[in-house]
């Protein structure tokens, strides 16, 4: 379980700030610990289960992460989430 699951109310804020925060942390952590970053990015794996607005926000963060230089572990999870 990732730390985003401990506070779902804030992770799923209507303005997308929770998604941006977690995506920022994934990118930061991936630079020094790809295995932990891969666990954290799992919070985005079920983005299609949410309302259209939140889907759009989560997809935006997934695409932003994909456009970054990711480790192979995180790249695989992010790209599979977007398929």
C-alpha positions as CSV (number, residue, x, y, z in Angstrom):
1,X,0.0,0.0,0.0
2,X,1.3,3.4,-0.9
3,X,1.1,6.5,1.2
4,X,-1.5,7.9,-1.1
5,X,-3.9,5.3,0.0
6,X,-3.7,6.5,3.6
7,X,-5.3,9.8,2.8
8,X,-7.6,9.2,-0.2
9,X,-9.6,12.4,0.5
10,X,-6.6,14.5,-0.2
11,X,-5.2,12.3,-3.0
12,X,-8.4,12.7,-4.9
13,X,-8.8,16.5,-4.4
14,X,-11.0,18.0,-7.1
15,X,-8.2,20.4,-8.3
16,X,-5.8,17.5,-8.9
17,X,-3.2,18.7,-6.3
18,X,-3.0,15.3,-4.8
19,X,-2.2,13.7,-8.1
20,X,0.4,16.3,-8.9
21,X,2.0,15.8,-5.5
22,X,2.3,12.1,-5.9
23,X,3.6,12.3,-9.4
24,X,6.2,14.8,-8.3
25,X,7.3,12.4,-5.5
26,X,7.4,9.5,-8.0
27,X,9.8,11.5,-10.2
28,X,11.9,12.6,-7.3
29,X,12.1,9.1,-5.7
30,X,12.7,7.4,-9.1
31,X,16.1,9.2,-9.3
32,X,17.5,7.3,-6.3
33,X,15.2,4.4,-5.7
34,X,13.2,3.1,-8.7
35,X,11.6,0.2,-6.7
36,X,10.0,2.5,-4.2
37,X,8.9,4.9,-7.0
38,X,7.3,1.9,-8.7
39,X,5.3,1.2,-5.6
40,X,4.2,4.8,-5.3
41,X,3.1,5.1,-8.9
42,X,0.8,2.2,-8.4
43,X,-1.6,4.7,-6.8
44,X,-2.5,5.7,-10.4
45,X,-3.1,2.2,-11.7
46,X,-6.9,2.3,-11.3
47,X,-7.4,5.8,-12.7
48,X,-10.2,4.6,-15.1
49,X,-12.4,3.8,-12.1
50,X,-13.0,7.5,-11.3
51,X,-15.2,10.2,-12.7
52,X,-14.3,11.8,-16.0
53,X,-12.8,14.9,-14.3
54,X,-10.5,12.9,-12.1
55,X,-9.6,10.5,-14.9
56,X,-8.4,13.5,-16.9
57,X,-6.3,14.8,-14.1
58,X,-4.7,11.5,-13.3
59,X,-4.0,10.8,-17.0
60,X,-2.3,14.2,-17.3
61,X,0.0,13.2,-14.4
62,X,0.7,9.8,-15.9
63,X,1.6,11.4,-19.2
64,X,3.8,14.0,-17.5
65,X,5.7,11.2,-15.8
66,X,6.0,9.2,-19.0
67,X,7.5,12.3,-20.7
68,X,10.3,12.3,-18.0
69,X,13.4,10.2,-17.8
70,X,12.0,7.3,-15.9
71,X,13.7,4.1,-14.7
72,X,12.6,1.0,-16.5
73,X,10.5,-0.2,-13.5
74,X,8.5,3.0,-13.3
75,X,8.3,3.4,-17.1
76,X,6.8,0.0,-17.5
77,X,4.1,0.7,-14.9
78,X,3.2,4.1,-16.2
79,X,3.1,3.0,-19.8
80,X,0.9,0.0,-18.9
81,X,-1.4,2.2,-17.0
82,X,-2.0,4.4,-20.0
83,X,-2.7,1.5,-22.4
